Amino acid sequence: MDFALPQDLVDYLAELDRFIENTIKPIEQRDDNIRFFDHRREHARTDWDNHGLPRAEWEALLTEAREAAEKAGHYRYAWPVEMGGHGGSNLAMAVIREHLAAKGLGLHNDLQNEHSIVGNNPFVLMFRNFATEAQFAMYGEKLRNGEIRTAFGLTEPKHGSDATYMETRAVREERNGAGGWRIDGEKMWTTGMHAVTHVLVFARTSGEDGAARGITVFLVPANHPGVKIEEWLWTFNMPTDHPRVSFTDVWVPDDAMWGVEGRGLGLGQSFVHQNRIRQAASSLGAAVYCIEESVKYARARKTFGKSLADNQAIQWPLVELATQAEMLRLLIRKTAWEMDRLEHREIERQISDKVSMCNYWANRLVCEAADRAMQVHGGLGYSRHKPFEHIYRHHRRYRITEGSEEIQIRKVAAFLFGYLGPRKGMFERE
């Protein structure tokens, strides 16, 4: 058993560090772009008079950074080789995302809107694993060129985490001699709708409410006249790009259906497993940043004639957090390593509980670490002149999104008690 990182990954982290220092930091420091990351960040990013959406200048800066990363060959690191990427593994992505988040706020990796110089786009893997040959021919090149950008329409206003009770319906309907589907319903938290070309809409096509089967996924053009943004939902951490969207008499042809009819939740699981393990690694990295910054400050700060770090009331909470971070890192990397060794569809059946463990614990840990960092830094920690309040407000969302922590714990319990997973049936009476 060898816990050492592969040398090529260690070398790649060093390459990313050089790229950040030589290319990204100069952009960040130019023309007062630092306003998007210092105490002015929330106001600088938010167009308060335009529904609270991201300011055009902020999104332009993110685009410039992504284009620089694309040119340098970093942005598509995780994309499949056949789609123009480097085929980066789940393990490598977990290590990279922790590494970048541990650097703190910056243009290299701003997780408020999933921006990073090493992109996270699980939709690409969904496309590779579920698109038909005809869809590859129709959309493959556009996806590679960035002409297709997708939002994820799963959550609904009345049902939250329980997707099986969705009210959005799709029924077969022929128009102008062509077969297709009519979609009607509403979705919530359809992130990025102001900037996407399409939205993946999950709709019930058969079965009863509460049934996992009978849900199908459709690729719907975002500019379809039946697609309407009803409101932009202002959040704990602004700006917002999270709307409530209605779909009224939205007709799409048969080739807009993704995967197998009635088995759409499998596509959703494909998306969330990739996203959850990477997001857990990012939360871990942000937690490590809060811990390390607190240690540095406590060593340097003098109170009552001695270093703040001499007090056990300062030491012990940080020791607890550092211990949890060490253990969590091992679980995240082991889980990512196992994901790389399983056939895509087996991840849900074999180790979905481990992905959930990583995710819900990482999200709790970063909130605790940010809160402790505020306490250690005192009044300054509470101010926006330190990044801890931003880290807390941002990462607090992940205890609700990507499946709430209660849903994640429920998944772990189902595996532990043998209702799902490899232990299924273990405790059944004969």
PyMOL commands that set and color helices and strands:
alter all, ss='L'
color gray80, all
select helices_A, chain A and resi 7-36+41-45+56-72+81-83+90-101+111-113+122-130+133-144+163-165+254-256+264-300+308-310+312-340+346-350+352-382+388-399+405-416+421-423
alter helices_A, ss='H'
color red, helices_A
select strands_A, chain A and resi 46-47+53-54+109-110+115-116+150-153+169-172+180-187+198-204+215-221+227-232+243-253+257-258+302-303+306-307
alter strands_A, ss='S'
color yellow, strands_A
deselect
rebuild
show_as cartoon
